[in-house]
């Protein structure tokens, strides 16, 4: 299911994925996007994420499969999962609550989707795993992901304010002034970071050649 979400993201459909890069210069390139031609000029933003090791997963992780397959559930079912989790008393991760959670009909349906890709998956899903965001190392088989040093943050259901997480992804934001965008883009181009290198599809390369030589 994660592969399907990555493909959807590639073509501009909304998903649970947030595109991120391990290369700060790539992030800066996207933050200096001038926007549509007729749009009002605005500042850009680079956001740095501090990822605790406990929230770092690989594409084939069971935790990743749990959240990715939420995309197969209806809005009503996701609301039901939210209410079910809220109804659990005490530590939501204790054995009694995990058993009660996995025996509910809506979770059994989610388990069916997970088992379609992981037949061995056992009904011991931790309720917290459906609410916490994970930093995901993707398969290195996509040209665009490779070019952009790409990865993803995969978000679960929005948690209630009363839910406590021992680990959090912290954010630090850096403003990129609108008036500096052009200068920064030129500097990035000088070190080989531009549209044709970050988007290796042939149409992007053709557009760059056209823009470089058309007067």
HELIX and SHEET records of a PDB file:
HELIX    1   1 UNK A    2  UNK A   10  1                                   9    
HELIX    2   2 UNK A   24  UNK A   31  1                                   8    
HELIX    3   3 UNK A   53  UNK A   55  5                                   3    
HELIX    4   4 UNK A   62  UNK A   68  1                                   7    
HELIX    5   5 UNK A   69  UNK A   72  5                                   4    
HELIX    6   6 UNK A   75  UNK A   87  1                                  13    
HELIX    7   7 UNK A   95  UNK A  103  1                                   9    
HELIX    8   8 UNK A  105  UNK A  117  1                                  13    
HELIX    9   9 UNK A  127  UNK A  130  5                                   4    
HELIX   10  10 UNK A  143  UNK A  147  1                                   5    
HELIX   11  11 UNK A  178  UNK A  180  5                                   3    
HELIX   12  12 UNK A  181  UNK A  190  1                                  10    
HELIX   13  13 UNK A  195  UNK A  198  1                                   4    
HELIX   14  14 UNK A  202  UNK A  213  1                                  12    
SHEET    1   A 4 UNK A  17  UNK A  21  0                                        
SHEET    2   A 4 UNK A 150  UNK A 154 -1                                        
SHEET    3   A 4 UNK A 134  UNK A 137 -1                                        
SHEET    4   A 4 UNK A  56  UNK A  58  1                                        
SHEET    1   B 2 UNK A  44  UNK A  50  0                                        
SHEET    2   B 2 UNK A 170  UNK A 176 -1                                        
END                                                                             
